[in-house]
């Protein structure tokens, strides 16, 4: 649903963010080599540590993205992440 770009430490970081509604039979035993995975409610977002663009993605998703089937791009600067809809043509 989201693709973000951020230039930091001499490199361009590109991140992909996906959201899904999982079936009830999905296991809670998640494993990843990217870090610790855990379930949390959207109400807990303000308490969580997360990368710069992730915070903006979650805020955008909670206010706009969860009500849309659009794909968004986000470009980060030192003050914010600016989101645009990514049209298909």
Backbone as CSV, one residue per row, in Angstrom:
resi,resn,N_x,N_y,N_z,CA_x,CA_y,CA_z,C_x,C_y,C_z
1,UNK,0.793,-1.204,0.000,0.000,0.000,0.000,0.834,1.267,0.000
2,UNK,2.063,1.197,0.524,2.930,2.371,0.614,4.337,2.027,0.160
3,UNK,4.966,2.962,-0.548,6.380,2.902,-0.897,6.969,4.241,-0.473
4,UNK,7.999,4.209,0.370,8.593,5.466,0.832,10.057,5.545,0.430
5,UNK,10.521,6.784,0.264,11.919,7.069,-0.042,12.458,8.054,0.970
6,UNK,13.677,7.779,1.432,14.351,8.679,2.364,15.842,8.630,2.084
7,UNK,16.458,9.780,2.006,17.913,9.844,1.814,18.558,10.109,3.166
8,UNK,19.396,9.179,3.611,20.046,9.317,4.907,21.368,8.561,4.911
9,UNK,22.350,9.110,5.581,23.665,8.484,5.730,24.272,8.096,4.382
10,UNK,24.088,8.957,3.379,24.685,8.726,2.074,24.018,7.673,1.221
11,UNK,22.829,7.223,1.610,22.133,6.224,0.804,20.659,6.579,0.681
12,UNK,20.014,6.011,-0.317,18.575,6.177,-0.486,17.913,4.919,0.061
13,UNK,17.036,5.098,1.021,16.308,3.967,1.618,14.900,3.917,1.047
14,UNK,14.565,2.781,0.526,13.245,2.554,-0.044,12.567,1.476,0.784
15,UNK,11.376,1.772,1.286,10.641,0.818,2.111,9.263,0.562,1.517
16,UNK,8.821,-0.675,1.672,7.492,-1.092,1.247,6.691,-1.439,2.498
17,UNK,5.478,-0.940,2.568,4.600,-1.209,3.713,3.309,-1.842,3.188
18,UNK,2.948,-2.980,3.771,1.751,-3.702,3.372,0.837,-3.868,4.582
19,UNK,-0.449,-3.899,4.333,-1.439,-4.111,5.380,-2.377,-5.217,4.924
20,UNK,-2.866,-5.999,5.879,-3.748,-7.109,5.530,-4.671,-7.431,6.689
21,UNK,-5.773,-8.033,6.363,-6.657,-8.621,7.367,-6.378,-10.121,7.330
22,UNK,-5.919,-10.664,8.442,-5.510,-12.061,8.485,-6.657,-12.969,8.902
23,UNK,-6.643,-14.159,8.379,-7.606,-15.170,8.786,-7.349,-15.546,10.240
24,UNK,-8.384,-15.950,10.932,-8.249,-16.303,12.345,-7.308,-17.473,12.574
25,UNK,-7.166,-18.355,11.579,-6.318,-19.529,11.769,-4.830,-19.238,11.561
26,UNK,-4.440,-17.999,11.291,-3.032,-17.640,11.132,-2.339,-17.766,12.486
27,UNK,-1.170,-18.394,12.472,-0.417,-18.641,13.704,0.115,-17.337,14.299
28,UNK,0.176,-17.280,15.618,0.773,-16.142,16.321,2.294,-16.266,16.394
29,UNK,2.840,-17.405,15.991,4.279,-17.644,16.052,4.937,-17.099,14.785
30,UNK,5.289,-15.821,14.807,5.892,-15.178,13.657,7.402,-15.148,13.807
31,UNK,8.116,-15.368,12.714,9.574,-15.378,12.731,10.072,-14.501,11.594
32,UNK,11.096,-13.689,11.885,11.687,-12.829,10.871,13.149,-12.575,11.198
33,UNK,13.968,-12.428,10.158,15.358,-12.052,10.380,15.518,-10.531,10.371
34,UNK,14.423,-9.798,10.287,14.434,-8.332,10.267,14.266,-7.730,11.658
35,UNK,13.970,-8.534,12.647,13.756,-8.024,13.994,12.634,-8.775,14.677
36,UNK,12.230,-8.297,15.833,11.172,-8.936,16.619,9.808,-8.587,16.037
37,UNK,8.984,-9.600,15.844,7.621,-9.398,15.364,6.652,-9.624,16.509
38,UNK,5.630,-8.775,16.578,4.592,-8.977,17.586,3.324,-8.275,17.135
39,UNK,2.214,-8.744,17.664,0.921,-8.139,17.373,0.684,-6.998,18.350
40,UNK,0.019,-5.955,17.898,-0.336,-4.829,18.759,-1.559,-4.154,18.178
41,UNK,-2.281,-3.432,19.016,-3.461,-2.720,18.537,-3.038,-1.356,17.991
42,UNK,-3.830,-0.806,17.106,-3.529,0.514,16.546,-3.505,1.585,17.636
43,UNK,-4.176,1.342,18.740,-4.178,2.304,19.854,-2.797,2.403,20.511
44,UNK,-1.945,1.403,20.308,-0.624,1.380,20.925,0.452,2.041,20.055
45,UNK,0.102,2.542,18.896,1.094,3.075,17.959,1.977,4.154,18.567
46,UNK,1.415,5.055,19.325,2.198,6.155,19.892,3.263,5.676,20.869
47,UNK,3.104,4.470,21.404,4.049,3.928,22.375,5.208,3.178,21.713
48,UNK,5.106,2.898,20.429,6.086,2.050,19.759,7.220,2.856,19.123
49,UNK,8.438,2.317,19.207,9.549,2.884,18.470,9.455,2.394,17.036
50,UNK,9.719,3.276,16.078,9.687,2.864,14.678,10.522,3.806,13.837
51,UNK,10.933,3.359,12.658,11.717,4.220,11.776,10.948,5.483,11.383
52,UNK,11.701,6.473,10.929,11.144,7.790,10.580,9.937,7.681,9.642
53,UNK,10.097,7.001,8.503,8.979,6.946,7.551,7.829,6.094,8.072
54,UNK,8.125,5.094,8.876,7.064,4.220,9.391,6.063,4.992,10.234
55,UNK,6.529,5.918,11.044,5.626,6.730,11.874,4.636,7.500,10.983
56,UNK,5.131,8.095,9.916,4.269,8.853,9.009,3.320,7.941,8.237
57,UNK,3.816,6.775,7.825,2.954,5.814,7.141,1.809,5.391,8.046
58,UNK,2.113,5.070,9.294,1.056,4.626,10.207,0.033,5.729,10.457
59,UNK,0.496,6.958,10.613,-0.442,8.077,10.798,-1.326,8.255,9.566
60,UNK,-0.726,8.183,8.381,-1.494,8.326,7.140,-2.468,7.162,6.985
61,UNK,-2.004,5.955,7.263,-2.862,4.784,7.154,-4.068,4.890,8.088
62,UNK,-3.843,5.290,9.325,-4.943,5.376,10.294,-5.968,6.448,9.911
63,UNK,-5.519,7.536,9.294,-6.449,8.608,8.963,-7.032,8.496,7.559
64,UNK,-6.297,7.907,6.616,-6.748,7.885,5.216,-6.653,6.492,4.597
65,UNK,-5.481,5.892,4.677,-5.187,4.670,3.941,-6.087,3.487,4.233
66,UNK,-6.511,3.325,5.472,-7.345,2.162,5.808,-8.728,2.235,5.174
67,UNK,-9.114,3.395,4.690,-10.422,3.577,4.060,-10.319,3.593,2.540
68,UNK,-9.153,3.242,2.010,-8.886,3.368,0.587,-8.230,2.104,0.051
69,UNK,-8.375,1.858,-1.230,-7.655,0.757,-1.868,-6.519,1.286,-2.742
70,UNK,-6.149,2.528,-2.555,-5.106,3.172,-3.343,-3.716,2.791,-2.834
71,UNK,-2.733,2.971,-3.699,-1.333,2.812,-3.327,-0.738,4.204,-3.226
72,UNK,0.073,4.434,-2.198,0.633,5.757,-1.937,2.156,5.713,-1.985
73,UNK,2.741,6.806,-2.469,4.176,6.999,-2.383,4.439,8.074,-1.338
74,UNK,5.529,7.949,-0.640,5.898,8.942,0.356,7.360,9.316,0.203
75,UNK,7.633,10.608,0.110,9.006,11.101,0.026,9.289,11.891,1.299
76,UNK,10.371,11.515,1.969,10.702,12.119,3.264,11.641,13.308,3.095
77,UNK,11.386,14.324,3.904,12.354,15.395,4.096,12.559,15.539,5.600
78,UNK,13.319,16.528,6.033,13.629,16.628,7.466,12.437,17.025,8.329
79,UNK,11.330,17.445,7.700,10.165,17.901,8.461,8.954,16.982,8.383
80,UNK,8.879,16.143,7.345,7.671,15.345,7.138,7.887,14.332,6.030
81,UNK,6.877,13.514,5.800,6.814,12.643,4.628,5.597,13.103,3.838
82,UNK,5.816,13.386,2.564,4.740,13.876,1.698,4.217,12.708,0.894
83,UNK,2.911,12.451,0.989,2.284,11.312,0.327,1.503,11.758,-0.903
84,UNK,1.609,10.947,-1.947,0.828,11.127,-3.174,0.253,9.777,-3.557
85,UNK,-0.934,9.797,-4.159,-1.495,8.568,-4.694,-0.675,8.145,-5.915
86,UNK,-0.432,6.860,-6.070,0.306,6.346,-7.214,-0.708,5.796,-8.203
87,UNK,-0.986,6.550,-9.272,-2.003,6.095,-10.229,-1.474,4.984,-11.120
88,UNK,-2.388,4.189,-11.617,-2.038,3.150,-12.591,-2.447,3.651,-13.970
89,UNK,-1.537,3.585,-14.921,-1.872,4.012,-16.289,-1.031,3.242,-17.283
